[in-house]
C-alpha cells in the first residue's frame, strides 16, 4: 500500500484550517473539494468492468464481447467512476471552469481504483493525453496533465508531460458524430522519444474515456514505438448507449 510521510501532509492540513473548503457537489463544508458523504454516495467503484475497456459488465467475466471481437490497441483500462450525474459536473468544472483543485481529487480516485485491482501491474511511466495547440491556448491548461502529475506522485512513477505529441489539431471528439470519431483521430498522435517507451509499460491519463478511439489511437502510436503494454487511467468512463 502507498504511504505518504506525515510531514508531507502538514502544509495541506494547515491550508485546510486557514481556508475551509466547500464540497463541489453538495456545497457543504468539508476539508476537501468533495465531501466524504458525496464521495461515498456517488464515487463508489463499480464492481464489474471489462478489464480492457472498463465498460460495465452484467456478468463477472474479464472482457466484454466488444474487446473479445475487436481488441483495442491498449491492454487495460482503469476508470474510477461512470461519467454520469452528478460527477459529470465535476469534469465540466475542471475542464471548462478551471477548477484545478479537482484534479488531485480525480487522481486520488484513480489511484484507489487501481489499488482495488491488486493483480494490475503499475505502469513504468505516465503520459497525459495531449491537447491540440489551439485548445491548449484557449483553455490555458491540459486537464489530463493536471491529473497525471499528482497521480504519478501517488504511484511513485515518472510523469512525462510532453512524451505524446498531437500532430493533427483535430476537432473535439465531444462534437464529433460517434461513427466518425475513429476517423477524426486517425494518425493524430506521435511519440516524441521512442527510446523512453521501448519495452516499457505506459499509463495514459485522461479525464474522460468515451468511445475509446482517442486512447486507442494513442496506444497504437506507443505500441508502434515498442511499448510492451499500455494501460488507460481515467477518472470517468462514459457508459455505452443502450
N, C-alpha and C positions, 0 to 999 in steps of 0.2 A: 504494500500500500504506500502511496505517495505521502510523505510527511513534510510539512513546512516548518522550519525552525521558528520557535516562538518569537524571537527577536524581530523577525521579518513581519510579524503581524502587528507590532506596536504602532507604526505610523498609520496604518489603516484604522486601527481601533481608536486612536486619538482623533483622527479626522471625523469618524462617525459620531463621536461625542460632541465635537465642535460644530459640525454641520449635519444635523439629523436629516435623514432621508425619508421620502415617502414612496410607497410602493407604486411602481409604474402601472400596475393593473387595477388595484382597488383604491389607491390614494391614501391608505392608512399609513401611520408612522411605522418605520422599521429601520433596521441598521444595514439594509442592502437596497438594491434597486427594485427587487421583488421580494415581498414578504414570504415568510415560511408557509403561511396558510395558502397563499396563491400558488406557490411552488408545488405544494402537496396536492392542491386541487386540480391544477392544470398542466403541470410539467412532470407528472409521473411517467416513467418509461413504459413504453408499450411492450407487452410480454413477448409477442411473436412478430418478428420481422424477417424478411428474406435477408440472409447473411450477405448477399452480394449487392442488392439494390436498396434494401431497407424498406421496401413496400410492406404494408401489413399483410399478415398471413392469417388464414382462418383455421389452419391445421398446423400442428407442431412438426414442421419439416425445415430443412436447411435452406432450400432455394425455392423461389416461386417458379411457376411454369414459364414465365417470360424469360427469365435468366437461364433456365434449362434449354429452352428452344433457341434462344439467340443471345449467347453470353456477351455481356459488355466487356470493354477493354479493362475496366477496373476489377479488382479481385474481391473487394468487400466495401461495405458502407456502414458507418455508424451514424445514426440520427438520434438526437436527444428527444425530440418531440415531433408531433404532427403539426404541419402548417395549417392551423385551424383557429377559430375564435376561442379565446381572446389573445392567444400567443402570437397570432399573425400581426397584431397591432404593435407588439414589441419589435418585430422585424422592421416594420414600417417606420417606427420611431428611430431606430438605429440608422436605417438606410437613407431616409428622406428627412428626418428630423435632427440628424447629427447628435443623437443622444448616445455619445460614445461610452458612457458608463455602463451601458447594457452589454457591450462586447465582452468584458471579462466574465460577466454572469453567464452569457452564452457559452463561453469557453468552459466554465465550470460544469455546466450541464452536459456538454460533450464529453468532458473528462469522466464524469460519473457514468455516462452511458458506455464508455469504453471499459471502465472498471467492472461494469455489470457483465461483460463478456470476457471471462478470465482466460479463455483459450485464444483470444485475439492477440496477435503479436503487435507490439508497438512499432510504429514507423521509425526509420532511422532519421528522418528529417521531415519537416512540414513545409508546404508550399501553398500560399493562398492563391485562389483563382484570380487572375489579373483582370482589372478593368481596362476597357479601351481608353486611349488618351483623352478623347472628348468627354467621356463620362467621368473620368477621374478629375479633370479640370472643373467640370460642373459641380461635382459633389464635394471635392476637396479632400477626400479620403477614400480608401478602399475598405469597405466593411469586412471583407474576408481577411485582410491583413490585421485589422483591429482585433479580430477573434483569434487569428493564428498566433499572434505574439504571446498573449497570456496562456494559450493552450500549450504552446511549445515549452514555456517556462514551467507549467504544471507537470508536464510529462518528462521534462528533463532532456528534451531533444532540441536540435538546432532548427531555427526558422530561417528560410531562405526567401526573403520578400520578392526578389527580382529573378528568381530561377525560371519561372514561366513567363513567356512573352506572348502578348496578344498581337499577332501580326496583321490581323484584319479587324478594323473597328466596326464590328457588326452591330446591327440593331439589337436592342434589348430582347432577350428571349421572352420576357413577360408580354411584349407587344407583338409577338410573332405567332402565327397560327400553329397549333400543335403539330400538324402534318408537315410544317416547313421548318421546324426547329433544328432537326438534324442537318438539313442543308444550310441553314443560317450560320452554323458554327463550323462547317466542314473546312478544314485547313486553316483555322483561325489561330492556332497556337504553335509555339516553338519553344524549345528548351535552350536557355542561354548558355549553360555549361554542362554538356553531356557527361563529362568526367565525374561531376558530382553525383550523377544519377546512376551510372552504370553499376549493376549488381546490388542496388540498394532498394529498400522498402520506402516508398514515398507516400506521405499522407497529404492529400489535397483537402484544403479547408475552404468552406463556403458557408454563407448564412442559410441558404435555402437550396434544396435539391427538388426540382420539379419533374421534368421529363427525364433528366439524367443525361441529355445529349451533350451539354457543355462539359460536364465532368468526364463523360465517356470520350469525347474528342481530346480533352487534355490528357487523360490517362493514356490514350493511344500514342500521343506525342512522346510521353515519358517512356512507354514501352519500346518505341522505335529507337530511343536513345539507350536502351539496355536496362531500364528499371526492372528489378526482379519481381516487384509486387507494388500495387497501387491500392491504397485504401482511402475512401472518401470519408471525411469527418465534417458533418454538417449539423447545424443547430436544428433545423426543421426540415421535414420531408413532406412534400405535398402528396396526399393520398391519391391514388388513381381515380379517375372519374368512373362511376358505375356504367 
